[in-house]
């Protein structure tokens, strides 16, 4: 029952956010809100999770909404293959991180509030929690997110006929039928830079941008005759109270996104070419020390020792080439800090790109106009003045 309760909480929160919107989105969520109170609605179903009888009539009939909820996590790992099953298996570790944070809070909150003395184990427990979070966040690559998204979508798309059969059984011809997904997305994209309409800005939070690859995948794989809408309930991996909801009819999916002024970004970060579950480094280990400074203050020291990939610079160059091509063709794009820095060095400074002569290699190398230390330092200073953060190694 805990699972069903969380699913219903997600739907109710989506409704609350959706009612603050305008136009078609507000109309849809007003119908859902009213349907949640209808005695014929089923809020504890299985296939689909919710069957909601909306009051609005169309063609003289009310509408029966089927909504299947599922979660997509950015922090994932690869499951062990089951015997006889060669398909990809994705397991979330984002849920585990949130549970660990909740358990730490429950264990120490009352003790901290009840006494000025720090309880035994608090700082060691905090350090262990932070180390785990920092180490796991290394798995939050773009490719892992897309793998997680596609895995969950494919899993539920394979059951759509069952969902529709249940809706038709409930309707018996009395109602219009619409089927959709409520996709609860937990992501960590706060490190990205988003370039659109000729300007670049740091992402305001970790919520999922709409990526070109994701939009294309939905257009190609989601049959709008069977799945009529998708509700994206966007959140970060760890709960910080930052949420967004986007309701999108699947017919003309891209156009419906754009009508809501949702930007669609080509992803050109330095991890763009990784394989699923491949990491962006050879090895990375976090070390955290938490200690009490005085009665009112404590300190946290965090260090990360990373061994970069042998092809790290090639990754920066390839992603920068793609970013510069997006810029030239006025496409919106999302990139990482290291790619933005490399792109800053190369902008208007490349005669041509030379492809690697080694068979099977995908790398490109720039033939630059000015590669002098003076010029490159000037460009690096411009980057630091504009963004003020450290260049990624």
C-alpha positions as CSV (number, residue, x, y, z in Angstrom):
1,X,0.0,0.0,0.0
2,X,3.0,2.3,0.5
3,X,3.7,2.2,-3.2
4,X,0.1,3.1,-4.1
5,X,0.1,5.9,-1.6
6,X,3.3,7.4,-3.1
7,X,1.8,7.1,-6.6
8,X,-1.3,8.9,-5.6
9,X,0.7,11.6,-3.8
10,X,2.6,12.1,-7.0
11,X,-0.6,12.5,-9.0
12,X,-2.1,14.9,-6.5
13,X,1.1,17.0,-6.5
14,X,1.0,17.1,-10.3
15,X,-2.6,18.3,-10.2
16,X,-1.7,21.1,-7.7
17,X,1.1,22.3,-10.0
18,X,-0.9,21.8,-13.1
19,X,-3.7,24.0,-11.8
20,X,-1.3,26.9,-11.7
21,X,-0.7,26.7,-15.4
22,X,-2.7,28.1,-18.2
23,X,-4.6,26.9,-21.3
24,X,-4.8,23.2,-22.2
25,X,-2.7,22.1,-19.2
26,X,-5.0,23.8,-16.7
27,X,-8.1,22.4,-18.4
28,X,-6.7,18.9,-18.2
29,X,-5.8,19.1,-14.6
30,X,-9.1,20.6,-13.6
31,X,-10.7,17.5,-15.2
32,X,-8.4,15.2,-13.3
33,X,-9.0,17.1,-10.0
34,X,-12.8,16.7,-10.4
35,X,-12.4,13.1,-11.5
36,X,-10.4,12.2,-8.4
37,X,-13.6,12.9,-6.4
38,X,-15.9,10.8,-8.6
39,X,-17.2,7.6,-7.0
40,X,-16.6,5.7,-10.3
41,X,-12.9,6.6,-10.4
42,X,-10.4,3.9,-9.3
43,X,-7.4,5.2,-7.5
44,X,-5.8,1.9,-6.4
45,X,-5.7,0.1,-9.7
46,X,-2.9,-1.9,-11.1
47,X,-3.1,-1.8,-14.9
48,X,-3.3,1.1,-15.2
49,X,-2.6,2.6,-11.8
50,X,-5.5,5.2,-12.0
51,X,-8.8,5.1,-13.9
52,X,-10.4,8.6,-13.5
53,X,-13.9,9.5,-14.8
54,X,-13.6,13.2,-15.9
55,X,-16.8,15.3,-15.8
56,X,-16.3,17.2,-19.1
57,X,-18.3,15.9,-22.0
58,X,-17.1,15.4,-25.6
59,X,-19.3,14.2,-28.3
60,X,-22.0,13.7,-25.7
61,X,-19.8,11.4,-23.6
62,X,-17.7,11.8,-20.5
63,X,-14.0,10.8,-20.7
64,X,-12.4,7.9,-18.8
65,X,-8.7,8.7,-18.2
66,X,-6.3,5.9,-17.6
67,X,-3.0,7.0,-16.0
68,X,0.0,4.7,-15.5
69,X,2.6,6.0,-13.1
70,X,6.3,5.1,-13.2
71,X,9.5,6.6,-12.0
72,X,12.7,7.4,-14.0
73,X,15.9,7.9,-12.1
74,X,19.2,9.6,-13.2
75,X,21.2,7.6,-10.6
76,X,21.1,4.1,-11.8
77,X,23.2,1.0,-12.1
78,X,23.0,-2.1,-14.3
79,X,21.3,-5.1,-12.8
80,X,22.7,-8.6,-13.2
81,X,21.2,-10.3,-16.2
82,X,18.6,-12.9,-15.3
83,X,19.2,-16.3,-16.7
84,X,17.5,-16.6,-20.1
85,X,16.9,-12.8,-20.3
86,X,19.3,-10.9,-22.5
87,X,17.4,-7.6,-22.2
88,X,18.9,-4.6,-20.5
89,X,18.1,-4.3,-16.8
90,X,18.3,-0.9,-15.0
91,X,18.1,-0.5,-11.2
92,X,17.7,2.8,-9.4
93,X,20.1,3.9,-6.7
94,X,18.5,7.4,-6.4
95,X,15.7,5.9,-4.3
96,X,18.3,4.4,-2.0
97,X,20.1,7.7,-1.6
98,X,16.8,9.4,-0.6
99,X,16.1,6.6,1.9
100,X,19.6,7.0,3.4
101,X,19.0,10.8,3.8
102,X,15.6,10.2,5.4
103,X,17.0,7.6,7.8
104,X,19.9,9.9,8.9
105,X,17.4,12.7,9.5
106,X,15.1,10.4,11.5
107,X,18.0,9.1,13.6
108,X,19.5,12.4,14.6
109,X,16.9,15.2,14.3
110,X,15.2,14.9,17.7
111,X,18.5,14.4,19.4
112,X,20.0,17.5,17.9
113,X,16.9,19.6,18.7
114,X,16.8,18.4,22.3
115,X,20.3,19.1,23.3
116,X,23.2,21.5,22.6
117,X,25.6,18.6,22.6
118,X,26.1,16.8,19.3
119,X,25.0,13.2,19.5
120,X,27.6,10.4,19.2
121,X,28.1,9.3,15.6
122,X,26.5,12.3,14.0
123,X,29.6,13.6,12.2
124,X,30.9,10.1,11.2
125,X,27.4,9.3,9.9
126,X,27.2,12.6,8.0
127,X,30.6,12.0,6.4
128,X,29.6,8.5,5.3
129,X,26.4,9.8,3.8
130,X,28.1,12.6,1.9
131,X,30.8,10.3,0.6
132,X,28.2,7.9,-0.7
133,X,26.3,10.7,-2.4
134,X,29.4,12.2,-4.1
135,X,30.5,8.8,-5.3
136,X,27.1,7.8,-6.6
137,X,26.6,11.2,-8.4
138,X,29.4,10.1,-10.7
139,X,27.0,7.7,-12.2
140,X,24.6,10.5,-13.2
141,X,25.8,10.7,-16.8
142,X,23.6,11.8,-19.7
143,X,23.7,8.3,-21.3
144,X,22.7,6.6,-18.0
145,X,19.7,9.0,-17.8
146,X,18.6,8.2,-21.3
147,X,19.1,4.5,-20.7
148,X,16.9,4.7,-17.6
149,X,14.3,6.7,-19.4
150,X,14.1,4.4,-22.4
151,X,14.1,1.3,-20.2
152,X,11.2,2.5,-18.2
153,X,9.2,3.7,-21.2
154,X,9.7,0.5,-23.1
155,X,8.6,-1.5,-20.1
156,X,5.3,0.3,-19.8
157,X,4.7,0.8,-23.5
158,X,4.7,-3.0,-23.8
159,X,1.7,-3.1,-21.5
160,X,-0.4,-0.5,-23.2
161,X,-2.8,-2.9,-24.8
162,X,-3.5,-4.4,-21.3
163,X,-4.2,-0.9,-20.0
164,X,-6.6,-0.1,-22.9
165,X,-8.4,-3.4,-22.5
166,X,-9.1,-2.6,-18.8
167,X,-10.3,0.9,-19.8
168,X,-12.7,-0.6,-22.4
169,X,-13.9,-3.1,-19.9
170,X,-14.7,-0.3,-17.5
171,X,-16.3,1.9,-20.1
172,X,-18.5,-0.6,-21.9
173,X,-18.9,2.0,-24.7
174,X,-20.3,4.7,-22.4
175,X,-17.3,6.9,-22.2
176,X,-14.5,8.3,-24.4
177,X,-11.2,6.8,-23.5
178,X,-7.8,8.4,-23.1
179,X,-4.7,6.7,-21.9
180,X,-1.5,8.4,-20.6
181,X,1.6,8.1,-18.5
182,X,2.6,10.0,-15.3
183,X,6.4,9.9,-15.5
184,X,8.0,10.9,-12.2
185,X,11.5,12.0,-13.2
186,X,14.3,12.4,-10.6
187,X,17.4,13.9,-12.1
188,X,20.7,15.8,-11.4
189,X,21.3,18.2,-14.3
190,X,22.2,21.2,-12.2
191,X,25.8,21.1,-13.6
192,X,24.7,21.8,-17.1
193,X,24.9,25.0,-19.1
194,X,21.9,25.7,-21.4
195,X,22.2,27.7,-24.6
196,X,19.1,29.0,-26.2
197,X,18.0,32.0,-28.2
198,X,21.6,33.1,-28.6
199,X,22.5,33.1,-24.9
200,X,24.0,30.7,-22.5
201,X,23.1,30.3,-18.8
202,X,23.8,27.9,-15.9
203,X,21.0,25.5,-15.2
204,X,18.9,26.9,-12.2
205,X,18.4,23.4,-10.7
206,X,18.8,19.7,-11.4
207,X,15.4,19.2,-13.2
208,X,15.4,17.4,-16.6
209,X,15.6,19.7,-19.6
210,X,13.8,18.3,-22.7
211,X,16.6,16.8,-24.8
212,X,16.3,16.4,-28.5
213,X,17.1,12.7,-28.3
214,X,14.4,12.1,-25.7
215,X,11.8,14.0,-27.8
216,X,12.8,12.1,-31.0
217,X,12.6,8.8,-29.1
218,X,9.0,9.5,-28.0
219,X,8.0,10.6,-31.5
220,X,9.3,7.4,-33.0
221,X,8.2,4.9,-30.3
222,X,5.1,6.2,-28.6
223,X,2.0,5.5,-30.6
224,X,-0.2,8.6,-30.1
225,X,-3.3,6.5,-30.9
226,X,-2.7,4.4,-27.8
227,X,-0.9,6.7,-25.4
228,X,-2.6,10.0,-25.8
229,X,-0.7,12.1,-23.3
230,X,2.4,12.1,-21.0
231,X,2.6,14.0,-17.7
232,X,6.2,14.8,-16.7
233,X,6.5,15.3,-13.0
234,X,10.0,16.7,-12.6
235,X,12.1,16.6,-9.4
236,X,15.7,16.3,-8.3
237,X,17.2,13.1,-7.1
238,X,17.2,14.3,-3.5
239,X,14.0,16.0,-2.4
240,X,14.6,19.8,-2.2
241,X,11.1,21.0,-2.8
242,X,11.8,21.9,-6.5
243,X,9.2,20.5,-8.8
244,X,7.7,21.2,-12.2
245,X,4.9,19.5,-14.2
246,X,4.6,19.4,-17.9
247,X,1.5,17.9,-19.6
248,X,2.1,17.0,-23.3
249,X,-0.5,15.4,-25.7
250,X,1.5,12.9,-27.7
251,X,0.0,13.7,-31.1
252,X,2.3,16.4,-32.5
253,X,4.5,15.9,-29.3
254,X,7.2,18.4,-30.3
255,X,4.8,21.1,-31.3
256,X,2.9,20.7,-28.1
257,X,6.1,21.1,-26.1
258,X,7.0,24.2,-28.1
259,X,3.6,25.7,-27.6
260,X,4.3,25.7,-23.9
261,X,7.7,27.5,-24.6
262,X,9.6,24.4,-23.5
263,X,13.1,24.5,-25.1
264,X,14.4,21.3,-26.7
265,X,18.2,21.0,-26.3
266,X,20.7,18.9,-28.3
267,X,23.0,17.4,-25.7
268,X,26.7,18.1,-26.4
269,X,28.3,17.6,-23.0
270,X,31.7,15.8,-22.7
271,X,30.0,12.6,-21.7
272,X,27.8,12.6,-24.8
273,X,29.5,9.6,-26.4
274,X,29.7,7.3,-23.4
275,X,28.1,3.9,-23.4
276,X,25.4,3.1,-20.9
277,X,26.9,2.6,-17.4
278,X,30.3,3.7,-18.6
279,X,31.8,6.3,-16.3
280,X,33.4,9.6,-17.2
281,X,36.7,8.7,-15.4
282,X,38.9,5.8,-14.7
283,X,38.5,6.1,-11.0
284,X,37.0,8.6,-8.6
285,X,37.0,8.4,-4.8
286,X,35.5,11.0,-2.4
287,X,36.7,11.6,1.1
288,X,34.7,13.6,3.5
289,X,35.6,14.8,7.1
290,X,32.9,16.5,9.3
291,X,34.0,18.1,12.6
292,X,32.6,20.5,15.2
293,X,34.3,23.8,15.2
294,X,32.5,25.3,18.2
295,X,29.0,25.2,19.8
296,X,27.4,27.0,16.9
297,X,29.4,25.8,13.9
298,X,30.8,22.7,12.2
299,X,32.8,22.2,9.1
300,X,32.7,19.8,6.2
301,X,35.9,19.1,4.2
302,X,35.3,17.3,0.9
303,X,38.0,16.1,-1.5
304,X,37.7,14.0,-4.7
305,X,40.6,12.1,-6.1
306,X,39.9,11.4,-9.8
307,X,41.9,9.5,-12.4
308,X,40.7,10.9,-15.8
309,X,40.0,8.8,-18.8
310,X,42.9,8.5,-21.4
311,X,40.5,10.1,-24.0
312,X,39.3,12.9,-21.8
313,X,40.7,15.7,-24.0
314,X,39.2,14.0,-27.1
315,X,35.8,13.9,-25.4
316,X,36.1,17.7,-24.8
317,X,37.1,18.3,-28.4
318,X,34.3,16.2,-29.9
319,X,31.6,17.7,-27.8
320,X,33.0,21.2,-28.5
321,X,32.8,20.6,-32.2
322,X,29.2,19.5,-31.9
323,X,28.4,22.5,-29.7
324,X,30.0,24.9,-32.2
325,X,27.9,23.3,-35.0
326,X,24.7,23.8,-32.9
327,X,25.7,27.4,-32.3
328,X,26.3,27.9,-36.1
329,X,22.9,26.5,-37.0
330,X,21.1,28.3,-34.2
331,X,20.1,25.1,-32.4
332,X,19.5,25.1,-28.6
333,X,22.0,22.9,-26.8
334,X,23.0,21.7,-23.4
335,X,26.6,21.2,-22.4
336,X,29.0,20.6,-19.5
337,X,31.5,23.1,-18.0
338,X,34.5,21.5,-19.5
339,X,33.0,21.5,-23.0
340,X,32.0,25.2,-22.6
341,X,35.5,26.1,-21.6
342,X,37.0,24.2,-24.6
343,X,34.4,25.8,-26.9
344,X,35.4,29.2,-25.6
345,X,39.0,28.5,-26.6
346,X,38.0,27.3,-30.1
347,X,35.2,29.7,-31.0
348,X,36.1,31.5,-34.3
349,X,39.6,30.0,-34.0
350,X,39.4,26.8,-36.1
351,X,40.5,26.6,-39.7
352,X,39.2,23.1,-40.1
353,X,38.7,19.8,-38.2
354,X,40.9,16.8,-38.9
355,X,39.4,13.4,-38.3
356,X,41.6,10.8,-36.6
357,X,43.4,8.5,-39.1
358,X,43.3,5.6,-36.8
359,X,40.7,3.1,-38.0
360,X,37.6,2.9,-35.8
361,X,38.4,6.1,-33.9
362,X,35.6,8.8,-33.9
363,X,37.8,11.7,-32.7
364,X,38.3,15.0,-34.4
365,X,41.2,17.4,-33.8
366,X,41.1,21.2,-34.6
367,X,43.6,23.0,-36.8
368,X,43.6,26.3,-34.9
369,X,44.2,29.8,-36.2
370,X,46.0,31.0,-33.1
371,X,47.3,28.5,-30.6
372,X,49.7,30.8,-28.8
373,X,49.8,30.8,-25.0
374,X,48.9,34.5,-24.9
375,X,45.7,34.0,-27.0
376,X,44.6,30.9,-25.1
377,X,45.2,32.6,-21.7
378,X,43.1,35.6,-22.9
379,X,40.3,33.2,-23.8
380,X,40.6,31.3,-20.5
381,X,40.5,34.6,-18.6
382,X,37.3,35.5,-20.5
383,X,35.7,32.2,-19.4
384,X,36.7,32.7,-15.8
385,X,35.4,36.3,-15.8
386,X,32.1,35.2,-17.3
387,X,31.4,32.0,-15.3
388,X,33.6,32.3,-12.2
389,X,33.9,28.6,-11.6
390,X,36.7,26.2,-11.9
391,X,37.6,24.6,-15.2
392,X,36.8,20.9,-15.3
393,X,39.9,18.7,-15.4
